[in-house]
Amino acid sequence: MSSSIDKSTAEDDVFEHLEDPVECVQDYVPDGLHPVHLGDMVGRYKTLRKLGYGGYSTVWLAQDNGETGSYVALKIVRADSDSAKEIQCHETLRTSSGQHPGASNIMMLVDHFTIQGPNGKHDCLAYEVLGPSVAHVLGDSDGADTIAYLTLPSARKIIYQVLLGLDYIHSVGMVHGDIYSGNVLFTVRDLSHEPLDALHQPTSQVSADVRRIKGSRQPRDPRHLTLNWPLNQLLSPKGDVKLSDLGNAFFKHDPPSKPQMPLEYRSPEMLLDNRISMAQDCWAFACFAYNVLTNTSLFDLACIYDKDSQNDAHLLQLFSLLGPLPARLKQSWPRYDVYFNDNGHLQKFVVDDDAFSYSEFEDLPESDHQSTLEDAESDSHQQQPDEDVPNAPRNRLGKPQEFFDPDLYPSLVTLRERKPRKDEDDPRSLADFVALYPPLLEKWSLEKHPDMQSAESELVLDFLQGLLTYESDRRLSTKDLLQHAWIRTYCASDDSLGAFSEKKAATAPRNKRKRSTTANESESDEKEDEN
């Protein structure tokens, strides 16, 4: 679920902008979102609190008004979005689970129906209730002077459980299509044992009143929008997670023409050829695992908003991380010659939407090539939702009470002193670029989990190297990963190892390939790739 603030400006806007951390109010128009307020009935479900929202839906904790009184996470989809394939994917998983251990690591769909609202006909999907995502837990736990890590046992467990769930999805011929830390959710305690008052969201936790810019108020207009109020204080003590959101899932024989994926999780083939497959899932899983173990991203595309510059920056960082691109990928990159000379040496790089050559820095005004860190921090500061919640009690980190509090879960999250950032983060030379975006071996050694010992670190690096390959057909599959020495030795619990005990022995670390650094080595690799 995304979390952005509605500050856009457009000529066709219908409503005044809201400064609160809520979904875009301009989406509450015909064929858009369904207006919901706390206490509303949606089908037979009564809304109790808002768990979050995404680009195409809002999600609510709701209680079944029938005899069971059970709780669900109710996803109410935009009127112009079709959930038929998502429902079909869940039905396939439900009827195919068998004895696969990953079946319990997929968020379960328990009901679905449609409603007719003022903005159109909406699909409603009722899921089992889960807590905040891994992304939100890490983001909420970060402080001004501290960085949050999942404890090493928790990180291993999360990676293993997501891998099991992904292997289950692949085993039935499906591709998830949206693997990232925002779609991995923690399980919660049995809500039937919780007092009802603890589940209700305070009615004060809403945005400012919604007002129209154009025309008079319509009956379909929402009175206000509700702030997110996730179940942060009701996590299960086991620390289990489940893979959620099959909204972008598909069957492998029927890939979408326009796949969607968080920018930093795109594989080379998705970047250049718009291809998505099980191999893309495995690439994204590597990015996810790296994030879980380091609380940082493999790729940094912040402050770059132009699509071409985003792709170029991503590919340049791939070059620095993994070495020269194979010939086929070079040919697919329209602007390869802008950044590399005839010998394959880097001559330009991307800085905040602009490509600068090293020589050009000498002729630029000082202000044109200084780091934009202050601007980025200023923008981030303005968009922090915790500052927009009125009169809210605050935890030790100074964040409102509904934010995840790491002090409540010491076995899940550990805080460490944040290292001071350099004054200049933008590269101004080839040496700066390599220092900012080092090869994978160096990057991992700098950013790995602080509690990880060298023996395990070497296995994790091998694990990542088996996934982060330019050629998708050389990438390890989920079945391969379940047999990897790191998974078998450090991540899999004793009772779950039996499910795969009849398969081949654990995959030993592969021979390390030296990273190509010269044009001749690059050409040799390209010839090998073409054969």
C-alpha positions as CSV (number, residue, x, y, z in Angstrom):
1,M,0.0,0.0,0.0
2,S,1.4,3.3,-0.9
3,S,1.5,6.4,1.3
4,S,1.6,9.7,-0.5
5,I,0.2,13.1,0.1
6,D,-2.3,14.7,-2.3
7,K,-0.5,17.9,-3.4
8,S,-0.8,17.6,-7.2
9,T,-2.2,20.4,-9.3
10,A,-4.2,19.8,-12.4
11,E,-6.8,21.7,-14.4
12,D,-9.3,18.9,-14.2
13,D,-9.2,18.7,-10.3
14,V,-12.6,18.5,-8.7
15,F,-11.7,19.0,-5.1
16,E,-9.5,21.2,-3.0
17,H,-6.2,19.5,-2.1
18,L,-5.8,17.8,1.2
19,E,-2.5,18.1,3.2
20,D,-3.3,15.0,5.2
21,P,-1.6,11.6,4.5
22,V,-4.5,10.0,2.6
23,E,-5.2,8.7,-0.9
24,C,-5.7,11.3,-3.7
25,V,-9.1,13.0,-3.1
26,Q,-9.4,13.5,-6.9
27,D,-10.0,9.8,-7.3
28,Y,-13.5,10.2,-5.7
29,V,-15.2,10.7,-9.1
30,P,-17.3,8.5,-11.4
31,D,-15.4,5.3,-12.2
32,G,-13.0,6.1,-9.3
33,L,-12.9,5.1,-5.6
34,H,-16.0,4.3,-3.5
35,P,-16.5,6.8,-0.7
36,V,-16.4,5.1,2.7
37,H,-16.6,6.4,6.2
38,L,-16.0,4.7,9.6
39,G,-19.1,2.6,10.6
40,D,-20.4,2.3,7.0
41,M,-21.9,-1.0,5.9
42,V,-20.3,-2.4,2.7
43,G,-22.2,-5.5,1.8
44,R,-22.6,-7.4,5.1
45,Y,-19.4,-5.9,6.5
46,K,-19.2,-2.9,8.9
47,T,-16.0,-0.8,8.6
48,L,-14.1,-0.3,11.9
49,R,-10.8,1.2,10.8
50,K,-8.8,2.0,7.7
51,L,-5.8,-0.3,7.3
52,G,-4.4,1.5,4.2
53,Y,-4.8,2.3,0.5
54,G,-3.1,1.6,-2.8
55,G,-3.3,3.1,-6.3
56,Y,-6.6,1.3,-7.1
57,S,-8.3,0.6,-3.8
58,T,-8.8,1.4,-0.1
59,V,-8.5,-1.4,2.6
60,W,-10.6,-1.5,5.8
61,L,-10.8,-3.6,8.9
62,A,-14.4,-4.8,8.8
63,Q,-16.6,-7.1,10.8
64,D,-19.1,-9.6,9.3
65,N,-22.5,-8.6,10.4
66,G,-23.7,-12.2,10.2
67,E,-23.6,-14.9,12.8
68,T,-19.9,-15.4,12.8
69,G,-18.9,-11.8,13.5
70,S,-15.5,-12.5,12.0
71,Y,-13.1,-9.8,10.9
72,V,-11.7,-9.3,7.4
73,A,-9.5,-6.9,5.6
74,L,-11.9,-5.5,3.0
75,K,-10.4,-4.2,-0.2
76,I,-12.7,-1.9,-2.1
77,V,-11.5,-1.5,-5.7
78,R,-11.9,1.4,-8.1
79,A,-15.0,1.1,-10.4
80,D,-12.8,1.2,-13.5
81,S,-10.6,-1.7,-12.3
82,D,-11.3,-5.3,-12.9
83,S,-10.4,-7.8,-10.1
84,A,-11.4,-10.9,-12.1
85,K,-7.9,-12.1,-12.7
86,E,-6.9,-11.5,-9.0
87,I,-9.8,-13.6,-7.9
88,Q,-9.0,-16.3,-10.4
89,C,-5.4,-16.4,-9.1
90,H,-6.6,-16.9,-5.5
91,E,-9.1,-19.6,-6.6
92,T,-6.2,-21.4,-8.4
93,L,-4.1,-21.3,-5.3
94,R,-7.0,-22.3,-3.0
95,T,-7.7,-25.4,-5.1
96,S,-4.0,-26.4,-5.7
97,S,-2.4,-26.1,-2.3
98,G,-2.1,-29.8,-1.6
99,Q,0.8,-30.2,0.9
100,H,2.9,-27.3,-0.3
101,P,4.4,-25.6,2.8
102,G,4.1,-22.2,1.1
103,A,0.3,-22.3,1.0
104,S,0.2,-20.8,4.5
105,N,2.4,-17.9,3.5
106,I,0.0,-16.4,1.0
107,M,-2.7,-13.9,2.2
108,M,-6.0,-15.8,1.9
109,L,-9.1,-14.5,0.1
110,V,-12.2,-15.4,2.1
111,D,-15.0,-13.7,0.2
112,H,-15.7,-11.5,-2.8
113,F,-18.7,-9.6,-4.0
114,T,-19.6,-6.4,-5.9
115,I,-21.5,-3.3,-4.8
116,Q,-23.1,-0.5,-6.7
117,G,-22.0,2.9,-5.4
118,P,-22.3,6.5,-6.5
119,N,-19.1,6.3,-8.5
120,G,-20.0,3.0,-10.2
121,K,-19.8,-0.8,-9.6
122,H,-16.9,-1.9,-7.3
123,D,-15.3,-5.3,-6.7
124,C,-14.9,-6.0,-3.0
125,L,-12.4,-8.6,-1.8
126,A,-12.4,-9.8,1.8
127,Y,-9.1,-11.1,3.0
128,E,-7.8,-12.5,6.2
129,V,-6.6,-9.7,8.4
130,L,-2.9,-9.0,8.5
131,G,-0.8,-6.3,10.0
132,P,1.6,-3.7,8.6
133,S,4.1,-4.5,5.9
134,V,7.8,-5.0,6.3
135,A,8.4,-1.7,4.5
136,H,6.2,0.2,7.0
137,V,7.8,-1.5,10.0
138,L,11.3,-0.5,8.9
139,G,10.2,2.9,7.8
140,D,8.3,3.7,11.0
141,S,11.1,2.4,13.2
142,D,13.8,4.6,11.7
143,G,14.8,7.6,13.8
144,A,16.7,10.8,13.2
145,D,19.8,9.3,14.8
146,T,19.1,5.6,14.5
147,I,18.5,3.1,11.7
148,A,16.2,0.1,12.2
149,Y,17.1,-3.4,11.3
150,L,15.0,-6.5,11.6
151,T,16.7,-8.8,14.0
152,L,18.8,-11.3,12.1
153,P,16.5,-14.3,13.1
154,S,13.5,-12.3,12.0
155,A,15.1,-11.3,8.7
156,R,16.0,-14.9,7.9
157,K,12.5,-16.1,8.8
158,I,10.8,-13.5,6.7
159,I,13.0,-14.2,3.6
160,Y,12.3,-17.9,4.0
161,Q,8.6,-17.6,4.4
162,V,8.3,-15.3,1.4
163,L,10.4,-17.7,-0.6
164,L,8.1,-20.6,0.3
165,G,5.1,-18.5,-0.7
166,L,6.6,-17.5,-4.0
167,D,7.6,-21.1,-4.8
168,Y,4.0,-22.1,-4.2
169,I,2.8,-19.4,-6.6
170,H,5.3,-20.5,-9.3
171,S,4.5,-24.2,-8.7
172,V,0.9,-23.6,-10.1
173,G,2.2,-21.7,-13.1
174,M,1.6,-18.2,-11.8
175,V,3.8,-15.1,-11.6
176,H,3.3,-12.8,-8.6
177,G,4.5,-9.7,-10.6
178,D,4.8,-7.3,-7.6
179,I,7.3,-8.7,-5.1
180,Y,8.6,-6.0,-2.7
181,S,8.6,-5.3,1.0
182,G,5.4,-3.3,0.9
183,N,3.5,-6.5,-0.1
184,V,4.9,-8.6,2.7
185,L,2.6,-8.3,5.7
186,F,3.0,-9.5,9.3
187,T,0.4,-11.7,10.9
188,V,-1.7,-10.5,13.8
189,R,-3.1,-12.0,16.9
190,D,-6.6,-13.6,16.9
191,L,-8.8,-10.5,16.8
192,S,-11.8,-12.4,18.2
193,H,-10.0,-12.3,21.6
194,E,-9.4,-8.5,21.5
195,P,-11.9,-6.0,23.0
196,L,-14.0,-4.3,20.3
197,D,-12.8,-0.9,21.5
198,A,-9.2,-1.8,20.7
199,L,-10.2,-2.4,17.1
200,H,-12.3,0.7,16.4
201,Q,-10.4,3.7,14.9
202,P,-11.0,7.0,16.7
203,T,-13.5,9.1,14.8
204,S,-11.1,12.1,15.1
205,Q,-8.5,10.4,12.8
206,V,-9.8,11.9,9.6
207,S,-8.7,14.5,7.1
208,A,-10.0,18.0,6.7
209,D,-13.5,18.2,5.2
210,V,-13.6,17.6,1.5
211,R,-14.6,20.6,-0.5
212,R,-15.2,21.1,-4.2
213,I,-13.4,23.5,-6.5
214,K,-15.9,23.0,-9.3
215,G,-19.7,22.9,-9.0
216,S,-21.8,22.4,-5.9
217,R,-21.4,19.5,-3.5
218,Q,-22.8,16.1,-4.8
219,P,-24.3,13.3,-2.7
220,R,-21.5,11.0,-3.9
221,D,-18.7,13.3,-2.5
222,P,-17.0,12.0,0.7
223,R,-17.4,14.2,3.8
224,H,-13.7,13.5,4.6
225,L,-11.1,10.9,4.1
226,T,-9.9,8.6,6.9
227,L,-6.3,8.4,8.0
228,N,-4.5,5.0,8.0
229,W,-4.7,3.2,11.3
230,P,-2.9,-0.2,10.8
231,L,-2.9,-2.9,13.4
232,N,0.6,-2.1,14.6
233,Q,0.0,-3.0,18.3
234,L,-1.6,-6.4,17.6
235,L,1.2,-8.3,15.8
236,S,1.5,-12.0,16.4
237,P,4.4,-12.8,18.7
238,K,5.6,-15.4,16.2
239,G,6.7,-12.7,13.8
240,D,5.3,-14.6,10.8
241,V,4.6,-12.9,7.4
242,K,2.5,-13.6,4.3
243,L,2.9,-12.5,0.7
244,S,-0.1,-10.3,-0.3
245,D,-1.6,-8.5,-3.3
246,L,-2.1,-10.6,-6.3
247,G,-3.5,-7.6,-8.2
248,N,-0.6,-7.8,-10.7
249,A,-0.4,-11.6,-10.7
250,F,-0.9,-13.6,-13.9
251,F,-0.6,-17.0,-15.4
252,K,2.8,-17.5,-17.1
253,H,1.3,-18.2,-20.5
254,D,-0.7,-14.9,-20.4
255,P,1.7,-12.0,-19.3
256,P,0.4,-8.4,-19.2
257,S,1.3,-6.0,-22.0
258,K,2.1,-3.3,-19.5
259,P,3.6,-4.8,-16.3
260,Q,3.9,-2.7,-13.2
261,M,6.6,-2.9,-10.6
262,P,8.3,-0.6,-8.1
263,L,11.2,1.1,-9.9
264,E,14.0,-0.3,-7.8
265,Y,12.7,-3.9,-8.3
266,R,12.8,-4.1,-12.1
267,S,15.0,-6.6,-13.8
268,P,17.2,-5.8,-16.8
269,E,14.7,-7.6,-19.2
270,M,11.8,-5.6,-17.7
271,L,13.8,-2.3,-18.1
272,L,14.8,-2.8,-21.7
273,D,12.3,-5.3,-23.1
274,N,9.2,-4.9,-20.9
275,R,9.3,-8.6,-20.3
276,I,8.0,-10.1,-17.0
277,S,8.2,-13.7,-16.0
278,M,9.0,-16.0,-13.1
279,A,12.6,-14.8,-13.5
280,Q,11.5,-11.2,-12.8
281,D,9.9,-12.5,-9.6
282,C,13.3,-14.0,-8.7
283,W,15.2,-10.8,-9.4
284,A,12.7,-8.8,-7.4
285,F,13.0,-11.4,-4.6
286,A,16.8,-10.7,-4.5
287,C,16.1,-6.9,-4.1
288,F,13.6,-7.7,-1.4
289,A,16.0,-10.0,0.5
290,Y,18.7,-7.3,0.3
291,N,16.3,-4.8,1.7
292,V,15.2,-7.0,4.5
293,L,18.9,-7.7,5.5
294,T,20.2,-4.2,5.2
295,N,17.2,-1.7,5.4
296,T,18.5,-0.1,2.3
297,S,17.9,-0.6,-1.5
298,L,20.1,-2.2,-4.1
299,F,19.4,0.8,-6.4
300,D,18.9,4.5,-5.7
301,L,16.5,6.2,-8.0
302,A,15.4,9.0,-5.6
303,C,15.1,12.5,-7.0
304,I,15.1,11.3,-10.6
305,Y,11.6,11.9,-12.1
306,D,12.1,11.7,-15.9
307,K,11.4,8.2,-17.1
308,D,14.3,8.0,-19.5
309,S,16.7,9.3,-16.8
310,Q,15.3,6.8,-14.3
311,N,16.0,3.9,-16.7
312,D,19.4,5.3,-17.5
313,A,20.3,5.7,-13.9
314,H,19.1,2.2,-13.1
315,L,21.2,0.7,-15.9
316,L,24.3,2.7,-15.0
317,Q,23.9,1.4,-11.4
318,L,23.5,-2.1,-12.8
319,F,26.8,-1.6,-14.7
320,S,28.5,-0.6,-11.5
321,L,26.9,-3.4,-9.4
322,L,27.3,-6.3,-11.8
323,G,29.8,-5.2,-14.5
324,P,29.4,-4.6,-18.3
325,L,26.1,-5.3,-19.9
326,P,25.9,-8.2,-22.4
327,A,25.8,-7.2,-26.1
328,R,22.1,-7.9,-26.4
329,L,21.2,-5.6,-23.6
330,K,23.5,-2.9,-24.9
331,Q,21.6,-3.0,-28.2
332,S,18.3,-2.7,-26.4
333,W,19.4,0.4,-24.5
334,P,18.5,3.3,-26.8
335,R,20.9,5.8,-25.1
336,Y,23.8,3.4,-24.4
337,D,26.1,5.5,-26.6
338,V,25.3,8.6,-24.6
339,Y,27.1,7.1,-21.5
340,F,29.7,4.8,-22.9
341,N,32.5,5.4,-25.4
342,D,33.6,3.0,-28.2
343,N,35.8,1.1,-25.8
344,G,32.9,0.5,-23.4
345,H,34.2,2.9,-20.8
346,L,31.7,5.1,-18.9
347,Q,31.9,8.7,-19.9
348,K,28.7,10.2,-18.4
349,F,26.3,9.5,-15.6
350,V,22.9,10.7,-14.4
351,V,22.5,13.3,-11.6
352,D,19.0,14.4,-10.8
353,D,17.5,14.0,-14.3
354,D,20.6,15.3,-16.1
355,A,23.5,13.4,-17.7
356,F,26.8,15.1,-17.1
357,S,30.2,14.2,-18.5
358,Y,33.2,14.5,-16.2
359,S,34.7,17.3,-18.3
360,E,31.4,19.3,-18.2
361,F,31.8,19.8,-14.4
362,E,34.6,22.3,-14.9
363,D,32.3,24.6,-16.9
364,L,29.2,24.4,-14.7
365,P,28.3,27.0,-12.0
366,E,29.0,25.5,-8.6
367,S,25.3,25.5,-7.8
368,D,24.5,23.3,-10.8
369,H,26.4,20.3,-9.6
370,Q,26.1,20.4,-5.8
371,S,24.3,17.7,-4.0
372,T,20.6,18.2,-3.7
373,L,20.4,16.3,-0.4
374,E,19.0,19.3,1.4
375,D,16.3,19.7,-1.1
376,A,15.4,16.0,-0.9
377,E,15.4,16.1,2.9
378,S,13.2,19.2,2.8
379,D,10.7,17.4,0.5
380,S,10.7,14.3,2.7
381,H,10.2,16.4,5.8
382,Q,7.2,18.1,4.3
383,Q,5.6,14.7,3.4
384,Q,6.0,13.0,6.7
385,P,2.4,11.9,7.6
386,D,3.2,11.8,11.3
387,E,3.3,15.6,11.4
388,D,-0.2,15.9,10.0
389,V,-2.0,13.8,12.6
390,P,-3.7,16.2,15.1
391,N,-3.2,15.9,18.8
392,A,-1.9,12.4,18.6
393,P,0.1,10.8,21.5
394,R,3.7,10.1,20.4
395,N,6.1,7.2,21.0
396,R,9.7,7.4,21.9
397,L,10.7,8.2,18.3
398,G,8.4,11.2,18.4
399,K,5.9,9.6,16.0
400,P,2.1,9.2,16.6
401,Q,0.8,6.3,18.5
402,E,-0.7,4.5,15.5
403,F,2.8,4.3,13.9
404,F,4.7,1.1,14.5
405,D,6.7,1.3,17.8
406,P,9.8,-0.9,17.7
407,D,10.0,-0.8,21.5
408,L,6.9,-3.1,21.6
409,Y,8.7,-5.8,19.6
410,P,12.4,-6.1,20.6
411,S,12.6,-9.6,19.1
412,L,11.6,-8.2,15.7
413,V,13.4,-4.9,15.4
414,T,16.7,-3.6,16.6
415,L,17.9,0.0,16.4
416,R,21.5,1.0,15.7
417,E,23.3,4.3,15.6
418,R,22.9,5.9,12.2
419,K,26.2,6.7,10.4
420,P,26.5,10.3,9.4
421,R,26.0,11.0,5.7
422,K,28.5,12.6,3.6
423,D,28.1,16.3,2.7
424,E,28.0,15.4,-1.0
425,D,26.2,12.4,-2.3
426,D,26.1,13.2,-6.0
427,P,29.0,11.9,-8.1
428,R,31.4,14.4,-9.6
429,S,33.9,12.0,-11.2
430,L,34.2,8.4,-12.2
431,A,35.8,7.7,-8.8
432,D,32.9,9.3,-7.0
433,F,30.4,7.3,-9.1
434,V,32.1,4.0,-8.3
435,A,32.3,5.0,-4.6
436,L,28.6,5.8,-4.5
437,Y,27.5,2.7,-6.5
438,P,30.2,0.1,-5.8
439,P,30.2,-3.5,-7.1
440,L,28.0,-6.0,-5.4
441,L,30.7,-7.6,-3.3
442,E,31.8,-4.2,-1.9
443,K,28.2,-2.9,-1.5
444,W,27.2,-6.0,0.5
445,S,30.3,-5.8,2.7
446,L,29.4,-2.2,3.6
447,E,25.7,-2.6,4.1
448,K,25.2,-6.2,5.4
449,H,23.3,-6.8,8.6
450,P,25.5,-5.7,11.5
451,D,25.0,-9.0,13.4
452,M,25.9,-11.3,10.5
453,Q,29.1,-13.2,10.7
454,S,31.5,-13.7,7.8
455,A,30.6,-17.3,7.1
456,E,26.9,-16.5,6.7
457,S,27.7,-13.3,4.8
458,E,29.6,-15.2,2.1
459,L,26.6,-17.6,1.6
460,V,24.2,-14.6,1.3
461,L,26.5,-13.0,-1.3
462,D,26.5,-16.2,-3.3
463,F,22.7,-16.4,-2.9
464,L,22.3,-12.9,-4.3
465,Q,24.8,-13.5,-7.1
466,G,22.7,-16.4,-8.3
467,L,19.7,-14.1,-8.7
468,L,21.2,-10.9,-9.9
469,T,22.2,-12.0,-13.3
470,Y,21.7,-10.1,-16.6
471,E,20.5,-13.2,-18.4
472,S,17.1,-14.3,-17.0
473,D,17.7,-18.0,-18.0
474,R,20.7,-18.1,-15.8
475,R,18.9,-16.9,-12.7
476,L,18.2,-19.3,-9.9
477,S,14.6,-20.5,-9.6
478,T,12.7,-20.7,-6.3
479,K,13.3,-24.4,-6.3
480,D,17.0,-23.8,-6.6
481,L,16.9,-21.2,-3.8
482,L,15.1,-23.6,-1.4
483,Q,18.1,-25.9,-1.8
484,H,20.7,-23.2,-1.4
485,A,23.2,-23.6,1.5
486,W,22.3,-20.3,3.1
487,I,18.5,-21.2,3.2
488,R,19.1,-24.7,4.4
489,T,21.7,-23.8,7.0
490,Y,20.4,-20.5,8.4
491,C,16.8,-19.9,7.4
492,A,14.7,-23.1,7.2
493,S,13.3,-24.3,10.5
494,D,13.7,-28.0,11.3
495,D,10.0,-28.8,10.8
496,S,9.8,-27.2,7.4
497,L,13.0,-28.9,6.1
498,G,11.2,-32.2,5.8
499,A,9.0,-30.8,3.0
500,F,12.0,-30.7,0.8
501,S,14.1,-33.4,2.3
502,E,13.7,-35.8,-0.6
503,K,15.2,-33.3,-3.1
504,K,18.8,-32.9,-4.0
505,A,21.3,-31.9,-1.4
506,A,21.7,-28.2,-0.5
507,T,23.2,-26.1,-3.3
508,A,26.8,-25.4,-2.5
509,P,28.2,-21.9,-3.1
510,R,28.9,-21.5,-6.8
511,N,32.3,-20.6,-8.1
512,K,32.8,-16.8,-7.8
513,R,33.1,-15.1,-11.2
514,K,35.4,-12.2,-11.3
515,R,33.8,-8.9,-12.3
516,S,34.8,-7.8,-15.7
517,T,36.7,-4.5,-15.6
518,T,38.3,-4.2,-19.1
519,A,36.8,-3.8,-22.5
520,N,38.4,-7.1,-23.6
521,E,36.9,-9.0,-20.7
522,S,33.5,-7.4,-21.5
523,E,33.7,-8.5,-25.2
524,S,34.6,-12.0,-24.1
525,D,31.6,-12.2,-21.8
526,E,29.4,-10.9,-24.6
527,K,30.5,-13.6,-27.0
528,E,29.8,-16.2,-24.4
529,D,26.3,-14.8,-23.9
530,E,25.6,-14.9,-27.6
531,N,26.6,-18.6,-27.9
